[in-house]
Amino acid sequence: MANPYHFRRYSVHCWLLLFVVLYTLGGGLIFHELESDASKSYWNGQITKTNLCITEILRKLKNYSDETVKNIERCWKVGIDERVEWNYVTSTLYGFGIITTLGYSRLVPITTTGRLFSIAYGILGIPVTMIVIAVYGRHLNTFAANWKQKLVTFQTKNWGREGNLKKNKDRKTEETEETSSGFATVIFLITFLVYMIFGALLLPLLNGKIDFVDGLYYNFLCLTAIDFGQLIPNRIAFLPITFVYICVGLALATTAIDDGSKYVRKLQHLGERIKNVAATKIWFGGKTLKVGEVLRAVVKKCGVEVSVIDKIDLDTLIEETIAQNEGKLPPPFTDEENPVSSPQATVKSPSPTEEPLKM
């Protein structure tokens, strides 16, 4: 039977993705309505002014003739680039560039209404889109962790590596989290580089040419959230390929950056003493509890006095436990009948205010 919690969580993720898709399509429709006619009028006016200016100059020349004007007009007329016009597709790309913070540099709204709507559109769309990208990047991370777990299980069964299968299953969740800072980081970094190289070869081919260096450069700009306008193919029919490539690439880049940031946090806190463990907050399904509150609830459920936890120096206890896991200290002796009263239990030294009064 499917886990209802997992079903609810994944359904929320799917609804968020659907919201972003509909939000992008709806935004494209609104941007098209706001900017299309105004843009056409603006550029037609600019072309008319330019033609009048050239005609006026030619009339002042001695060898002016109608044939000269026709020749210049033929040179002036150029092919229309659909990527810089406010049609529905490019309007959608412009909105997509806003909510992903990439930016579509080929279009700029010229109306006041369009610019104000761009601000409001981004304020609402950017946070939701960043959440969706991070969530699906995390799914990719979990996928890599699961494959690593399968590899460890296979090695345990066939080559008798240290540890046993039961222990690996019990620590699956822990391994999944550790993978994100080790194995998955390397995998995603390699995957990201390979993905950029693949895109550098593929995307220029959509325009009928091979330009690996420029393709690699524009891929880097896109996947590092700088600009993606140069990746749009000349033929709008190839746009879905580029769109899918950008979305997957952003998820990979977000995950790689997230995993790399964990190494930075480790370096930042390297050598620091553990302080105030009891006040540390832990997230449980979107809500938080302090470590001290969790421990008090556990000992109360086990029928142990809450004052026992209050007397334990959690900061020192955590440091000793980490040292024991790293092999720097021998494992503690535990009395199975009375584990709380272990002889190595770490107890807080009473402060002067906590000492009992003597009569």
N, C-alpha and C positions, 0 to 999 in steps of 0.2 A: 504494500500500500504506500502511495506517495506521501512524503512528509508534508503536512499542511503548511508548516512554517516555510519550507523551501518553496512550495508552490506560491505562497503569498509573496515571498521576497522576489522570485523571478517574475511573477506577474506584474509587480510594481516596476521592475526594470523594463519589461516589455512596454508597459504603458508610458513610461518616460521616453523611451525610444520613439514610440508612435507619436507622442506629443511633439518631439523635436522635428520629426518628419513633416507632420501637418503644419507645425509652426513655420517651418522653412517654406513650404509650398504656399501657405496663406500669405506669408510676408512677401514672397515674390509677386503674388497677384496684386497686393496693395502697392508695392513699389512701382510695378508696371503702370498702374492706373495713375499714380501721382506724377511720374516722371516722363512717361513715353511721349505724350503730346508736347509737353513743355520742351523736351530735349529736341524733338524734330523741329519745332518752331525756332529754337535757338540756333541750331546748326544751319537750317535753311537761310536764316537771316545773315549768318556769318558768310555763307557762300555767296549770297546775293551782294553783300557789301564788297567782298573781294573781287567779284566779277565786274562790278561797277568801277572799282578803283583801277583795275587793269585796263578796262575799256577806255577810261578817261585818259590814262597815260598814253595808250596807243594812238588816240586821236591827236595827240600833240606831236606825234612823230611825223616826219616828212614823208616817209615811205609807208604810211598807214594804208591798209587795204582790208577789205572784208575777209580775204583769204588768210591774212595774218591772224585775225581774231579767231577764225575757225581752227587754225593750227594750235593756237594757245589753248583754246577750249578743249581740244582733244587731249592735250597734255595734262590739263587741269583735272579732267574727269578720271577718277580712280575707282577701283573696285571697293564695294562696301564691305567692311569688316563687321560681321554680325556680332562679334564679341564686345564691340564698343557701343552697340545700340541698346536702348532700353526695351528689348523684347521680354517675353515672359521668362525665358530660360536664363538670360543674363541677369534679370531682376532677381530671380531665385538665387543665382550665384552670389549676387551682391549681399542678399540677406544671409546666406550661408557663411559668407566671409565675415559678417558682423558677429554672429553668435558663436563662431569658432575662434574669433579674434585673429583670423588669418588676414582678412582684408582682400577685397577684389579691386585691385588698383586700376582696372580698365574703365570703371564707371564712378562718377561722382554725382550725387543729386544736386540739382541746380535750383530747385524750388525750396522755399522756406518750410513748407509743410513736409516735404520729403526729408529734409535735414532733421526736423524735430521728431518725425516718426522714427528715423534711424536711431536717435538717442533712446527713445522709449522702447523700441524693438530690442535694442541691445541690453538695456537694463534688465528686462524680463528674460530674454533668451540666453544670455551668456551663462548665468549661474546654472540653469538647468542643463544646458549642453555640456558644460564642463563636468557636471555630475555624471551624465550619461557616458561620456568618454572615459572618465575614471572608472566607472563601474564595469564597463565592458573590457577595459584594459585589465582590471582585476580578475575578470573571468579568464582572460588569456594567461594571466599569472598563475591562477589556480590550475588551469589545464597543464601548464608546464610542471607544476609541483606534483600533480597526479602522475604524470609520466615518469618523473624522477622516482616517486614512490614505487611504481611498478618495476622500474629498473633495479631498485634496491631489493625488492622482493624476489625478483628473478635471480639476482646474484646470491642472495641468501639460500635459495633453494638449490642452485646448481653448483656454486663454488664454495659454499660453507663459509661465507664471510662472517666476521664477528657480529654477535647479536643474533637474535632469533626472530622468527616470523611474528610470533605473538607480540613481542616487544615492539616491533615495527608498527604493527596494527594499532597498538595502544597509543603510540606516539605519533599517529598520522597527522593529527591536527597541528601538533607542535612542529613536525617536519614541514608541513605546508607553510607555516609562518617563517621558519628558518630558511626555506628555499627562496623566498622572495628577496632575501638579503645576500644570497650566495649563488646557488646554481642558476636560478631564474635570471638574476642580474646579468650573468655572463651570456646565457642563452638569448635574452632579449637584446643585448648589445650586439651580438653577432647577427641575430635576425634583422635588427634595425639596419645595420650596415648592408647586409645582403639585399634587403628590401629597397634601400636607396639605389643600389647598383642596378637592380632589376628595373626600377622605375626610370632610371637614367637611360636605359636602353629602350624600354617600351614606349614611354610617352612621346619622345621625338618621332618614333616610327608612326604614330598616329597622324603626324603631319607630313609623312612621306620622306623623312630624312633621318640620318644617323648623326647625332651630335652629343656624344657621351659627356664631354666636359660641361657644356651648358646644361644638359639634362641633369647631371649630378648637382650642379650649382642651384638650379631652380627647385630640384627636389629638396635640397637642404633648406632653402628658404621656406618652402611650404611646410615640411614636417617639423620645423622648429618654430612654427606659428609666426612667420614674418609676412609672407605674401604667397598667394597661390595663383594669381592672375596669369602668370606666364606658362602655367601648366595646362591651361584650357586649350583644347585642340581647335584647329581652324574649322573643322567640320563639327557642328553641334551634335551630329548623330553619335559621335564617339564620346560625348560628355559623360554618359553613365560609367564608362570604364574609368575615367579620371576621377569621378565622384567616389566610387567604391575604393579606389586606390588611396585617395586622400583620407577617407574615414578610417580605414584599417591602419594606415600609417600613423595617424594621430593617436589611435589607441595604443599602438606599439611604442610610440615616442613617450606618451604619458606614463606608461608602465615602466619603461626603462628609467625615466627621470625619477619616478617615485621610488623605485628600488635603489637607485644611486643615492637618493637623499638620505636613505637609512644609513648608508656608510658614513655620510657626512655627519649625521647625528651621533653615530658611534665615536667618531673622531672628536666631535665637540665635547662629549662627556667623558672622554678617555681620562682615567686617573682621578675622576671626582669621587668623593665619598658619597655613599647612599644616605640621603637625608629624608626624614619625615615620611617613611613608607606608609604609615597608617593613614595619612591624608592623601595618598596617591589615588587618583580616580581611575576606575576601570569602566569601559563601555560594555553594556549589555543590551543589544538590540535597540540602540538609539538612546538608551538611558544610562546614567552613570551612578556608580556606588563607590564609596571609599573602601580601600583595602581593610581598614580597621572595622568598618561596618560589616563587611563580608565575613571576616573572621569571628566577630562577636555573634553573628547569626549562626555560624557553623557550630561554635562551641555551645551555644544555647540549645541548639537542636540535639546535640550529643549529651546534654544533661550536665555540662561542665559550667562552673561559675564563670561569668563574664570577667570577673576581676582577674582571672588567671591570664587572660590575653592582655589586660591592661598592664600587668607586671612584666610582660616579656618585652625586651628591647628589640623591636622588629628590625630596626636599621642594622644592628649588629648581627641578628639572626640571618638576615638576607645575605649580608656580606660573607658570613661563614658558610652558608649553603652554596653560594656561588663558588667559593674557594674549594669546597668539597667536590662539587661537580667537575671542577677543573683539575682535581687531583692534588691540589696544594695542601689540603688538610685531610686526615683520615675520616672515614664516615663515622657519624655519631652512634653511640650505643643507645638503643631504644628498648625500654622495658615494655614488652607487648601488653602486659596486664595493666600498666599505668603509664602510657606514653607521655602524658602531660608532665609527669614528675620525673622525667629523664634527668640523670645527674648532670648532663651537659646543657640543660635548658638555659637559655640566655635570659637573665632577669635584669630589669632596670634597677639601677642603684637609686634608692629612695632619696629624694631631695629633702632638705631640712624642713620644708613645710609639710612633707608627707610623713615624718617620723611621729609615732604616737606619743601623746603626752603621758608623762610618768607622774604618778601621784606620790 
